[in-house]
Amino acid sequence: MRIITVLASEYDVLVAMFNDGEHIKGLYHASTNGYEKLQLTRILSDIDGIRNSVIRKFINETYHIENEFIFQLNPTQFDLIPEYVVKECDKIIADV
């Protein structure tokens, strides 16, 4: 029973952390990896409100968690996100 209690409390902490927009912005600005920035932008932004269809596709479709480690290099070691996508993510985060 103790294990379930610990996991539940950790879950609550994680949910609270990812519902805190300022915390997510802090993680975004601390990140040096384009993949992480893309995922944090996905968490923080309204996908439907992104006008640039190329950027929306990167954020919404290309890097789904169920596919990424199967079909690509490890994104924590190889930063394959194009710089223009990261710059657009910077703009989106600045407007949130």
C-alpha positions in Angstrom: 0.0 0.0 0.0 2.9 2.4 0.7 4.1 2.1 -2.9 0.7 3.2 -4.2 0.6 6.1 -1.9 4.1 7.3 -2.9 3.3 6.9 -6.6 0.0 8.8 -6.2 1.7 11.7 -4.4 4.4 11.8 -7.1 1.7 11.8 -9.8 -0.1 14.7 -8.1 3.2 16.7 -8.0 3.8 16.0 -11.7 0.3 17.0 -12.7 0.6 20.2 -10.7 4.0 21.0 -12.2 2.8 20.5 -15.8 -0.3 22.6 -15.1 1.9 25.5 -14.0 2.5 27.6 -17.1 5.2 29.6 -15.5 7.1 26.5 -14.5 6.8 25.1 -18.1 8.1 28.4 -19.4 11.1 28.2 -17.0 11.8 24.6 -18.2 11.6 25.9 -21.8 14.1 28.7 -21.2 16.5 26.5 -19.3 16.5 23.9 -22.1 19.2 23.8 -24.7 17.7 21.0 -26.7 15.4 21.7 -29.6 13.4 18.5 -29.1 12.7 19.4 -25.4 11.7 22.9 -26.5 9.3 21.4 -29.1 7.6 19.1 -26.5 7.3 22.0 -23.9 5.8 24.2 -26.6 3.3 21.4 -27.3 2.4 21.2 -23.6 2.0 24.9 -23.1 0.4 26.2 -26.3 -3.0 25.9 -28.0 -2.1 23.9 -31.1 -5.2 25.1 -33.0 -4.1 28.7 -32.5 -0.7 28.3 -34.3 -1.1 29.8 -37.7 2.1 28.5 -39.3 1.0 25.1 -40.6 4.6 23.8 -40.9 5.3 24.5 -37.2 1.9 23.2 -36.2 2.7 19.9 -38.0 6.1 19.7 -36.2 4.5 20.3 -32.8 1.3 18.3 -33.3 2.1 15.3 -35.6 5.8 14.6 -36.3 7.1 13.9 -32.8 4.4 11.8 -31.2 5.8 9.9 -28.3 4.7 6.5 -29.5 6.8 6.8 -32.7 9.9 8.9 -31.9 12.2 6.3 -30.3 11.3 3.7 -32.9 12.1 5.8 -36.0 14.7 8.3 -35.1 18.0 8.9 -33.3 17.8 9.6 -29.6 16.7 13.2 -29.4 18.5 13.8 -26.2 21.8 13.0 -27.9 21.1 14.2 -31.4 19.3 17.5 -31.8 17.5 17.1 -35.1 14.9 19.9 -34.8 15.6 22.6 -37.4 16.7 25.9 -36.0 13.8 27.7 -37.7 11.3 25.5 -35.8 13.0 26.3 -32.5 12.8 30.0 -33.3 9.1 29.7 -34.0 8.7 27.9 -30.7 10.5 30.8 -29.0 7.9 33.2 -30.6 5.0 31.0 -29.5 6.3 30.7 -25.9 6.9 34.5 -25.8 3.2 35.1 -26.7 1.8 32.6 -24.1 
